[in-house]
Amino acid sequence: MYANIAALAEIRAWGIEASIHESSWGRTINISDPDGNRVGIRDESGFVRQVSRGY
């Protein structure tokens, strides 16, 4: 979780509005691009666990 918080703080330091979303498989940091499209930056360790479980 600490890596996610550090990444979130860095993104916010750039002036980008961002939030962390928690799911059963892990976390994403969600941002929106200048056109309003949502972009999710996935927690790799959570994704690896998801794939290994066959979700």
All heavy atoms as TSV, in Angstrom:
chain	resi	resn	atom	element	x	y	z
A	1	MET	N	N	0.823	-1.201	0.000
A	1	MET	CA	C	0.000	0.000	0.000
A	1	MET	C	C	0.861	1.256	0.000
A	1	MET	O	O	0.512	2.243	-0.594
A	1	MET	CB	C	-0.935	-0.033	1.205
A	1	MET	CG	C	-1.776	1.212	1.367
A	1	MET	SD	S	-3.065	1.296	0.129
A	1	MET	CE	C	-4.078	2.558	0.791
A	2	TYR	N	N	2.005	1.189	0.673
A	2	TYR	CA	C	2.845	2.390	0.789
A	2	TYR	C	C	3.337	2.864	-0.570
A	2	TYR	O	O	3.420	4.058	-0.811
A	2	TYR	CB	C	4.014	2.148	1.735
A	2	TYR	CG	C	3.556	1.881	3.145
A	2	TYR	CD1	C	3.724	0.639	3.725
A	2	TYR	CD2	C	2.926	2.878	3.878
A	2	TYR	CE1	C	3.284	0.395	5.013
A	2	TYR	CE2	C	2.492	2.635	5.164
A	2	TYR	CZ	C	2.672	1.392	5.722
A	2	TYR	OH	O	2.222	1.151	6.992
A	3	ALA	N	N	3.640	1.929	-1.474
A	3	ALA	CA	C	4.074	2.317	-2.818
A	3	ALA	C	C	2.948	3.057	-3.532
A	3	ALA	O	O	3.196	4.021	-4.247
A	3	ALA	CB	C	4.507	1.097	-3.614
A	4	ASN	N	N	1.698	2.602	-3.316
A	4	ASN	CA	C	0.561	3.265	-3.930
A	4	ASN	C	C	0.400	4.688	-3.412
A	4	ASN	O	O	0.117	5.603	-4.173
A	4	ASN	CB	C	-0.739	2.498	-3.679
A	4	ASN	CG	C	-0.716	1.118	-4.261
A	4	ASN	OD1	O	-0.418	0.167	-3.563
A	4	ASN	ND2	N	-1.019	1.000	-5.527
A	5	ILE	N	N	0.594	4.864	-2.109
A	5	ILE	CA	C	0.458	6.190	-1.515
A	5	ILE	C	C	1.559	7.120	-2.028
A	5	ILE	O	O	1.305	8.279	-2.347
A	5	ILE	CB	C	0.459	6.096	0.023
A	5	ILE	CG1	C	-0.816	5.388	0.479
A	5	ILE	CG2	C	0.565	7.471	0.652
A	5	ILE	CD1	C	-0.856	5.044	1.944
A	6	ALA	N	N	2.775	6.599	-2.149
A	6	ALA	CA	C	3.881	7.403	-2.678
A	6	ALA	C	C	3.614	7.787	-4.126
A	6	ALA	O	O	3.831	8.932	-4.527
A	6	ALA	CB	C	5.196	6.641	-2.553
A	7	ALA	N	N	3.114	6.843	-4.923
A	7	ALA	CA	C	2.806	7.134	-6.326
A	7	ALA	C	C	1.675	8.160	-6.425
A	7	ALA	O	O	1.732	9.085	-7.246
A	7	ALA	CB	C	2.421	5.852	-7.060
A	8	LEU	N	N	0.662	8.010	-5.577
A	8	LEU	CA	C	-0.453	8.961	-5.565
A	8	LEU	C	C	0.038	10.357	-5.214
A	8	LEU	O	O	-0.335	11.337	-5.867
A	8	LEU	CB	C	-1.521	8.501	-4.571
A	8	LEU	CG	C	-2.760	9.374	-4.447
A	8	LEU	CD1	C	-3.528	9.430	-5.762
A	8	LEU	CD2	C	-3.656	8.845	-3.332
A	9	ALA	N	N	0.898	10.451	-4.212
A	9	ALA	CA	C	1.438	11.754	-3.814
A	9	ALA	C	C	2.247	12.387	-4.945
A	9	ALA	O	O	2.143	13.593	-5.190
A	9	ALA	CB	C	2.305	11.599	-2.570
A	10	GLU	N	N	3.022	11.572	-5.652
A	10	GLU	CA	C	3.818	12.107	-6.765
A	10	GLU	C	C	2.930	12.605	-7.896
A	10	GLU	O	O	3.144	13.684	-8.443
A	10	GLU	CB	C	4.772	11.037	-7.290
A	10	GLU	CG	C	5.717	11.565	-8.335
A	10	GLU	CD	C	6.796	10.574	-8.704
A	10	GLU	OE1	O	7.022	9.606	-7.969
A	10	GLU	OE2	O	7.422	10.790	-9.757
A	11	ILE	N	N	1.904	11.844	-8.229
A	11	ILE	CA	C	0.966	12.263	-9.287
A	11	ILE	C	C	0.276	13.563	-8.893
A	11	ILE	O	O	0.152	14.488	-9.694
A	11	ILE	CB	C	-0.061	11.142	-9.567
A	11	ILE	CG1	C	0.647	9.971	-10.259
A	11	ILE	CG2	C	-1.214	11.654	-10.415
A	11	ILE	CD1	C	-0.187	8.720	-10.346
A	12	ARG	N	N	-0.161	13.650	-7.647
A	12	ARG	CA	C	-0.819	14.870	-7.175
A	12	ARG	C	C	0.146	16.060	-7.156
A	12	ARG	O	O	-0.263	17.196	-7.400
A	12	ARG	CB	C	-1.427	14.649	-5.799
A	12	ARG	CG	C	-2.664	13.773	-5.860
A	12	ARG	CD	C	-3.249	13.577	-4.493
A	12	ARG	NE	N	-4.527	12.866	-4.557
A	12	ARG	CZ	C	-5.141	12.359	-3.504
A	12	ARG	NH1	N	-4.605	12.502	-2.297
A	12	ARG	NH2	N	-6.284	11.734	-3.634
A	13	ALA	N	N	1.433	15.801	-6.881
A	13	ALA	CA	C	2.437	16.871	-6.894
A	13	ALA	C	C	2.585	17.472	-8.283
A	13	ALA	O	O	2.973	18.632	-8.424
A	13	ALA	CB	C	3.780	16.348	-6.402
A	14	TRP	N	N	2.261	16.704	-9.312
A	14	TRP	CA	C	2.297	17.204	-10.685
A	14	TRP	C	C	1.053	18.013	-11.025
A	14	TRP	O	O	0.902	18.496	-12.150
A	14	TRP	CB	C	2.405	16.062	-11.674
A	14	TRP	CG	C	3.670	15.260	-11.588
A	14	TRP	CD1	C	4.892	15.667	-11.125
A	14	TRP	CD2	C	3.826	13.905	-11.972
A	14	TRP	NE1	N	5.800	14.643	-11.206
A	14	TRP	CE2	C	5.174	13.536	-11.733
A	14	TRP	CE3	C	2.976	12.951	-12.508
A	14	TRP	CZ2	C	5.674	12.280	-12.005
A	14	TRP	CZ3	C	3.483	11.695	-12.781
A	14	TRP	CH2	C	4.815	11.368	-12.531
A	15	GLY	N	N	0.118	18.119	-10.062
A	15	GLY	CA	C	-1.107	18.881	-10.289
A	15	GLY	C	C	-2.220	18.067	-10.919
A	15	GLY	O	O	-3.193	18.623	-11.435
A	16	ILE	N	N	-2.098	16.744	-10.875
A	16	ILE	CA	C	-3.111	15.857	-11.464
A	16	ILE	C	C	-4.007	15.335	-10.352
A	16	ILE	O	O	-3.527	14.816	-9.349
A	16	ILE	CB	C	-2.432	14.679	-12.194
A	16	ILE	CG1	C	-1.547	15.210	-13.319
A	16	ILE	CG2	C	-3.479	13.701	-12.728
A	16	ILE	CD1	C	-0.665	14.152	-13.946
A	17	GLU	N	N	-5.307	15.473	-10.531
A	17	GLU	CA	C	-6.260	14.947	-9.566
A	17	GLU	C	C	-6.297	13.428	-9.701
A	17	GLU	O	O	-6.438	12.897	-10.804
A	17	GLU	CB	C	-7.648	15.534	-9.836
A	17	GLU	CG	C	-8.606	15.373	-8.698
A	17	GLU	CD	C	-9.883	16.151	-8.925
A	17	GLU	OE1	O	-9.800	17.322	-9.332
A	17	GLU	OE2	O	-10.945	15.562	-8.696
A	18	ALA	N	N	-6.143	12.717	-8.594
A	18	ALA	CA	C	-6.077	11.263	-8.626
A	18	ALA	C	C	-6.664	10.674	-7.354
A	18	ALA	O	O	-6.734	11.338	-6.329
A	18	ALA	CB	C	-4.623	10.812	-8.776
A	19	SER	N	N	-7.081	9.397	-7.445
A	19	SER	CA	C	-7.606	8.688	-6.280
A	19	SER	C	C	-7.197	7.221	-6.369
A	19	SER	O	O	-6.891	6.717	-7.440
A	19	SER	CB	C	-9.131	8.799	-6.224
A	19	SER	OG	O	-9.706	8.189	-7.360
A	20	ILE	N	N	-7.198	6.538	-5.219
A	20	ILE	CA	C	-6.921	5.107	-5.174
A	20	ILE	C	C	-8.249	4.368	-5.064
A	20	ILE	O	O	-9.107	4.726	-4.262
A	20	ILE	CB	C	-6.019	4.747	-3.977
A	20	ILE	CG1	C	-4.627	5.332	-4.166
A	20	ILE	CG2	C	-5.926	3.223	-3.816
A	20	ILE	CD1	C	-3.669	5.039	-3.026
A	21	HIS	N	N	-8.405	3.343	-5.883
A	21	HIS	CA	C	-9.598	2.491	-5.837
A	21	HIS	C	C	-9.147	1.093	-5.423
A	21	HIS	O	O	-8.240	0.531	-6.026
A	21	HIS	CB	C	-10.283	2.450	-7.205
A	21	HIS	CG	C	-11.441	1.511	-7.247
A	21	HIS	ND1	N	-12.656	1.829	-6.705
A	21	HIS	CD2	C	-11.557	0.266	-7.733
A	21	HIS	CE1	C	-13.484	0.811	-6.877
A	21	HIS	NE2	N	-12.839	-0.158	-7.501
A	22	GLU	N	N	-9.780	0.533	-4.397
A	22	GLU	CA	C	-9.448	-0.811	-3.925
A	22	GLU	C	C	-10.478	-1.800	-4.451
A	22	GLU	O	O	-11.680	-1.558	-4.372
A	22	GLU	CB	C	-9.434	-0.840	-2.398
A	22	GLU	CG	C	-8.387	0.063	-1.822
A	22	GLU	CD	C	-7.682	-0.533	-0.634
A	22	GLU	OE1	O	-7.670	-1.769	-0.492
A	22	GLU	OE2	O	-7.145	0.249	0.135
A	23	SER	N	N	-9.982	-2.916	-4.987
A	23	SER	CA	C	-10.823	-4.016	-5.449
A	23	SER	C	C	-10.383	-5.290	-4.748
A	23	SER	O	O	-9.347	-5.311	-4.083
A	23	SER	CB	C	-10.654	-4.201	-6.968
A	23	SER	OG	O	-11.086	-3.075	-7.658
A	24	SER	N	N	-11.126	-6.358	-4.945
A	24	SER	CA	C	-10.757	-7.635	-4.328
A	24	SER	C	C	-9.423	-8.149	-4.849
A	24	SER	O	O	-8.722	-8.879	-4.160
A	24	SER	CB	C	-11.844	-8.668	-4.582
A	24	SER	OG	O	-12.019	-8.858	-5.975
A	25	TRP	N	N	-9.037	-7.760	-6.041
A	25	TRP	CA	C	-7.787	-8.240	-6.653
A	25	TRP	C	C	-6.610	-7.297	-6.459
A	25	TRP	O	O	-5.476	-7.636	-6.775
A	25	TRP	CB	C	-7.989	-8.484	-8.137
A	25	TRP	CG	C	-8.558	-7.296	-8.855
A	25	TRP	CD1	C	-9.881	-7.084	-9.130
A	25	TRP	CD2	C	-7.860	-6.176	-9.358
A	25	TRP	NE1	N	-10.035	-5.883	-9.765
A	25	TRP	CE2	C	-8.801	-5.303	-9.932
A	25	TRP	CE3	C	-6.527	-5.802	-9.398
A	25	TRP	CZ2	C	-8.448	-4.094	-10.519
A	25	TRP	CZ3	C	-6.186	-4.595	-9.989
A	25	TRP	CH2	C	-7.148	-3.771	-10.546
A	26	GLY	N	N	-6.840	-6.084	-5.976
A	26	GLY	CA	C	-5.740	-5.142	-5.789
A	26	GLY	C	C	-6.214	-3.701	-5.861
A	26	GLY	O	O	-7.391	-3.411	-5.664
A	27	ARG	N	N	-5.291	-2.797	-6.175
A	27	ARG	CA	C	-5.597	-1.357	-6.192
A	27	ARG	C	C	-5.237	-0.740	-7.539
A	27	ARG	O	O	-4.335	-1.201	-8.218
A	27	ARG	CB	C	-4.777	-0.644	-5.131
A	27	ARG	CG	C	-5.074	-1.055	-3.744
A	27	ARG	CD	C	-4.110	-0.397	-2.772
A	27	ARG	NE	N	-4.242	-0.974	-1.463
A	27	ARG	CZ	C	-3.516	-1.995	-1.028
A	27	ARG	NH1	N	-2.596	-2.522	-1.789
A	27	ARG	NH2	N	-3.714	-2.472	0.175
A	28	THR	N	N	-5.945	0.327	-7.872
A	28	THR	CA	C	-5.583	1.163	-9.017
A	28	THR	C	C	-5.562	2.614	-8.561
A	28	THR	O	O	-6.293	2.999	-7.646
A	28	THR	CB	C	-6.569	1.032	-10.197
A	28	THR	OG1	O	-7.881	1.377	-9.767
A	28	THR	CG2	C	-6.580	-0.363	-10.784
A	29	ILE	N	N	-4.710	3.386	-9.190
A	29	ILE	CA	C	-4.748	4.832	-9.030
A	29	ILE	C	C	-5.471	5.344	-10.261
A	29	ILE	O	O	-5.079	5.045	-11.392
A	29	ILE	CB	C	-3.335	5.434	-8.925
A	29	ILE	CG1	C	-2.666	4.954	-7.637
A	29	ILE	CG2	C	-3.411	6.960	-8.969
A	29	ILE	CD1	C	-1.244	5.439	-7.469
A	30	ASN	N	N	-6.560	6.058	-10.054
A	30	ASN	CA	C	-7.383	6.541	-11.157
A	30	ASN	C	C	-7.148	8.023	-11.401
A	30	ASN	O	O	-7.158	8.820	-10.458
A	30	ASN	CB	C	-8.862	6.286	-10.862
A	30	ASN	CG	C	-9.143	4.811	-10.729
A	30	ASN	OD1	O	-8.733	4.022	-11.554
A	30	ASN	ND2	N	-9.828	4.435	-9.672
A	31	ILE	N	N	-6.930	8.354	-12.670
A	31	ILE	CA	C	-6.776	9.740	-13.103
A	31	ILE	C	C	-7.622	9.925	-14.353
A	31	ILE	O	O	-8.117	8.962	-14.919
A	31	ILE	CB	C	-5.295	10.102	-13.388
A	31	ILE	CG1	C	-4.740	9.239	-14.531
A	31	ILE	CG2	C	-4.450	9.949	-12.136
A	31	ILE	CD1	C	-3.343	9.625	-14.968
A	32	SER	N	N	-7.784	11.148	-14.779
A	32	SER	CA	C	-8.465	11.446	-16.037
A	32	SER	C	C	-7.516	12.239	-16.916
A	32	SER	O	O	-6.802	13.123	-16.431
A	32	SER	CB	C	-9.737	12.261	-15.800
A	32	SER	OG	O	-10.674	11.506	-15.080
A	33	ASP	N	N	-7.499	11.911	-18.217
A	33	ASP	CA	C	-6.656	12.662	-19.141
A	33	ASP	C	C	-7.349	13.987	-19.485
A	33	ASP	O	O	-8.481	14.226	-19.063
A	33	ASP	CB	C	-6.304	11.834	-20.377
A	33	ASP	CG	C	-7.476	11.563	-21.308
A	33	ASP	OD1	O	-8.550	12.196	-21.168
A	33	ASP	OD2	O	-7.317	10.728	-22.214
A	34	PRO	N	N	-6.688	14.866	-20.229
A	34	PRO	CA	C	-7.276	16.179	-20.536
A	34	PRO	C	C	-8.619	16.114	-21.263
A	34	PRO	O	O	-9.413	17.040	-21.194
A	34	PRO	CB	C	-6.214	16.849	-21.408
A	34	PRO	CG	C	-4.933	16.211	-20.986
A	34	PRO	CD	C	-5.306	14.783	-20.681
A	35	ASP	N	N	-8.910	14.991	-21.945
A	35	ASP	CA	C	-10.183	14.838	-22.641
A	35	ASP	C	C	-11.275	14.238	-21.757
A	35	ASP	O	O	-12.385	14.022	-22.198
A	35	ASP	CB	C	-10.006	13.948	-23.878
A	35	ASP	CG	C	-9.136	14.593	-24.933
A	35	ASP	OD1	O	-9.186	15.831	-25.067
A	35	ASP	OD2	O	-8.398	13.863	-25.622
A	36	GLY	N	N	-10.924	13.942	-20.498
A	36	GLY	CA	C	-11.897	13.382	-19.572
A	36	GLY	C	C	-11.951	11.870	-19.556
A	36	GLY	O	O	-12.793	11.286	-18.883
A	37	ASN	N	N	-11.057	11.194	-20.287
A	37	ASN	CA	C	-11.017	9.730	-20.287
A	37	ASN	C	C	-10.344	9.239	-19.012
A	37	ASN	O	O	-9.306	9.755	-18.621
A	37	ASN	CB	C	-10.232	9.215	-21.502
A	37	ASN	CG	C	-10.860	9.659	-22.797
A	37	ASN	OD1	O	-12.019	9.400	-23.050
A	37	ASN	ND2	N	-10.088	10.345	-23.606
A	38	ARG	N	N	-10.958	8.238	-18.378
A	38	ARG	CA	C	-10.372	7.683	-17.154
A	38	ARG	C	C	-9.189	6.789	-17.492
A	38	ARG	O	O	-9.230	6.031	-18.452
A	38	ARG	CB	C	-11.399	6.866	-16.399
A	38	ARG	CG	C	-12.359	7.709	-15.630
A	38	ARG	CD	C	-13.280	6.880	-14.796
A	38	ARG	NE	N	-12.645	5.633	-14.341
A	38	ARG	CZ	C	-13.130	4.846	-13.432
A	38	ARG	NH1	N	-14.267	5.142	-12.871
A	38	ARG	NH2	N	-12.522	3.752	-13.069
A	39	VAL	N	N	-8.170	6.882	-16.680
A	39	VAL	CA	C	-6.971	6.064	-16.833
A	39	VAL	C	C	-6.693	5.421	-15.474
A	39	VAL	O	O	-6.695	6.108	-14.458
A	39	VAL	CB	C	-5.761	6.918	-17.268
A	39	VAL	CG1	C	-4.512	6.072	-17.383
A	39	VAL	CG2	C	-6.055	7.646	-18.570
A	40	GLY	N	N	-6.476	4.108	-15.458
A	40	GLY	CA	C	-6.158	3.404	-14.223
A	40	GLY	C	C	-4.734	2.887	-14.256
A	40	GLY	O	O	-4.315	2.275	-15.233
A	41	ILE	N	N	-3.996	3.155	-13.195
A	41	ILE	CA	C	-2.643	2.634	-13.053
A	41	ILE	C	C	-2.747	1.503	-12.036
A	41	ILE	O	O	-3.056	1.717	-10.877
A	41	ILE	CB	C	-1.670	3.729	-12.573
A	41	ILE	CG1	C	-1.706	4.901	-13.543
A	41	ILE	CG2	C	-0.267	3.157	-12.415
A	41	ILE	CD1	C	-1.029	6.150	-13.031
A	42	ARG	N	N	-2.494	0.295	-12.502
A	42	ARG	CA	C	-2.759	-0.903	-11.707
A	42	ARG	C	C	-1.576	-1.270	-10.813
A	42	ARG	O	O	-0.423	-1.151	-11.196
A	42	ARG	CB	C	-3.048	-2.039	-12.688
A	42	ARG	CG	C	-3.305	-3.344	-12.085
A	42	ARG	CD	C	-3.690	-4.387	-13.104
A	42	ARG	NE	N	-2.819	-4.404	-14.252
A	42	ARG	CZ	C	-3.234	-4.635	-15.490
A	42	ARG	NH1	N	-4.500	-4.840	-15.736
A	42	ARG	NH2	N	-2.377	-4.657	-16.476
A	43	ASP	N	N	-1.904	-1.768	-9.622
A	43	ASP	CA	C	-0.923	-2.327	-8.697
A	43	ASP	C	C	-0.510	-3.688	-9.247
A	43	ASP	O	O	-1.309	-4.615	-9.272
A	43	ASP	CB	C	-1.552	-2.453	-7.314
A	43	ASP	CG	C	-0.715	-3.239	-6.335
A	43	ASP	OD1	O	0.507	-3.349	-6.540
A	43	ASP	OD2	O	-1.284	-3.740	-5.358
A	44	GLU	N	N	0.712	-3.807	-9.711
A	44	GLU	CA	C	1.159	-5.023	-10.388
A	44	GLU	C	C	1.064	-6.264	-9.503
A	44	GLU	O	O	0.646	-7.322	-9.969
A	44	GLU	CB	C	2.597	-4.846	-10.876
A	44	GLU	CG	C	3.083	-5.982	-11.741
A	44	GLU	CD	C	2.341	-6.134	-13.059
A	44	GLU	OE1	O	1.774	-5.148	-13.560
A	44	GLU	OE2	O	2.308	-7.247	-13.590
A	45	SER	N	N	1.420	-6.168	-8.239
A	45	SER	CA	C	1.377	-7.351	-7.377
A	45	SER	C	C	-0.051	-7.880	-7.231
A	45	SER	O	O	-0.278	-9.083	-7.223
A	45	SER	CB	C	1.997	-7.062	-6.019
A	45	SER	OG	O	1.269	-6.058	-5.346
A	46	GLY	N	N	-1.010	-6.988	-7.124
A	46	GLY	CA	C	-2.406	-7.411	-7.046
A	46	GLY	C	C	-2.871	-8.053	-8.329
A	46	GLY	O	O	-3.613	-9.042	-8.318
A	47	PHE	N	N	-2.425	-7.533	-9.457
A	47	PHE	CA	C	-2.804	-8.097	-10.747
A	47	PHE	C	C	-2.224	-9.497	-10.907
A	47	PHE	O	O	-2.903	-10.416	-11.373
A	47	PHE	CB	C	-2.333	-7.196	-11.876
A	47	PHE	CG	C	-2.702	-7.719	-13.238
A	47	PHE	CD1	C	-4.009	-7.758	-13.650
A	47	PHE	CD2	C	-1.711	-8.176	-14.099
A	47	PHE	CE1	C	-4.344	-8.258	-14.902
A	47	PHE	CE2	C	-2.037	-8.659	-15.339
A	47	PHE	CZ	C	-3.353	-8.705	-15.747
A	48	VAL	N	N	-0.984	-9.697	-10.498
A	48	VAL	CA	C	-0.354	-11.019	-10.593
A	48	VAL	C	C	-1.144	-12.024	-9.766
A	48	VAL	O	O	-1.394	-13.146	-10.207
A	48	VAL	CB	C	1.128	-10.957	-10.151
A	48	VAL	CG1	C	1.711	-12.353	-10.000
A	48	VAL	CG2	C	1.946	-10.137	-11.138
A	49	ARG	N	N	-1.567	-11.628	-8.562
A	49	ARG	CA	C	-2.392	-12.536	-7.737
A	49	ARG	C	C	-3.701	-12.851	-8.439
A	49	ARG	O	O	-4.164	-13.994	-8.415
A	49	ARG	CB	C	-2.664	-11.903	-6.372
A	49	ARG	CG	C	-1.495	-11.974	-5.424
A	49	ARG	CD	C	-1.884	-11.602	-3.990
A	49	ARG	NE	N	-2.597	-10.343	-3.863
A	49	ARG	CZ	C	-2.026	-9.158	-3.729
A	49	ARG	NH1	N	-0.714	-9.056	-3.700
A	49	ARG	NH2	N	-2.741	-8.060	-3.610
A	50	GLN	N	N	-4.327	-11.856	-9.077
A	50	GLN	CA	C	-5.587	-12.071	-9.775
A	50	GLN	C	C	-5.411	-13.083	-10.901
A	50	GLN	O	O	-6.198	-14.009	-11.050
A	50	GLN	CB	C	-6.115	-10.750	-10.336
A	50	GLN	CG	C	-7.370	-10.924	-11.170
A	50	GLN	CD	C	-7.719	-9.669	-11.948
A	50	GLN	OE1	O	-6.905	-8.768	-12.080
A	50	GLN	NE2	N	-8.890	-9.614	-12.487
A	51	VAL	N	N	-4.381	-12.924	-11.695
A	51	VAL	CA	C	-4.151	-13.805	-12.838
A	51	VAL	C	C	-3.844	-15.225	-12.359
A	51	VAL	O	O	-4.337	-16.197	-12.922
A	51	VAL	CB	C	-3.001	-13.251	-13.726
A	51	VAL	CG1	C	-2.589	-14.253	-14.775
A	51	VAL	CG2	C	-3.438	-11.947	-14.377
A	52	SER	N	N	-3.063	-15.339	-11.296
A	52	SER	CA	C	-2.704	-16.675	-10.805
A	52	SER	C	C	-3.907	-17.422	-10.242
A	52	SER	O	O	-3.933	-18.646	-10.223
A	52	SER	CB	C	-1.591	-16.587	-9.755
A	52	SER	OG	O	-2.056	-15.950	-8.586
A	53	ARG	N	N	-4.934	-16.686	-9.808
A	53	ARG	CA	C	-6.166	-17.320	-9.302
A	53	ARG	C	C	-7.127	-17.658	-10.430
A	53	ARG	O	O	-8.110	-18.334	-10.202
A	53	ARG	CB	C	-6.882	-16.389	-8.330
A	53	ARG	CG	C	-6.172	-16.226	-7.026
A	53	ARG	CD	C	-7.000	-15.377	-6.099
A	53	ARG	NE	N	-6.146	-14.623	-5.212
A	53	ARG	CZ	C	-6.434	-13.476	-4.664
A	53	ARG	NH1	N	-7.605	-12.914	-4.894
A	53	ARG	NH2	N	-5.598	-12.869	-3.882
A	54	GLY	N	N	-6.894	-17.152	-11.625
A	54	GLY	CA	C	-7.763	-17.462	-12.759
A	54	GLY	C	C	-9.011	-16.615	-12.856
A	54	GLY	O	O	-9.996	-17.027	-13.437
A	55	TYR	N	N	-9.011	-15.400	-12.311
A	55	TYR	CA	C	-10.181	-14.517	-12.401
A	55	TYR	C	C	-10.358	-14.038	-13.814
A	55	TYR	O	O	-9.511	-13.765	-14.539
A	55	TYR	CB	C	-10.028	-13.299	-11.480
A	55	TYR	CG	C	-10.184	-13.613	-10.013
A	55	TYR	CD1	C	-9.100	-14.021	-9.254
A	55	TYR	CD2	C	-11.419	-13.509	-9.410
A	55	TYR	CE1	C	-9.241	-14.310	-7.923
A	55	TYR	CE2	C	-11.554	-13.798	-8.054
A	55	TYR	CZ	C	-10.462	-14.201	-7.324
A	55	TYR	OH	O	-10.616	-14.472	-5.990
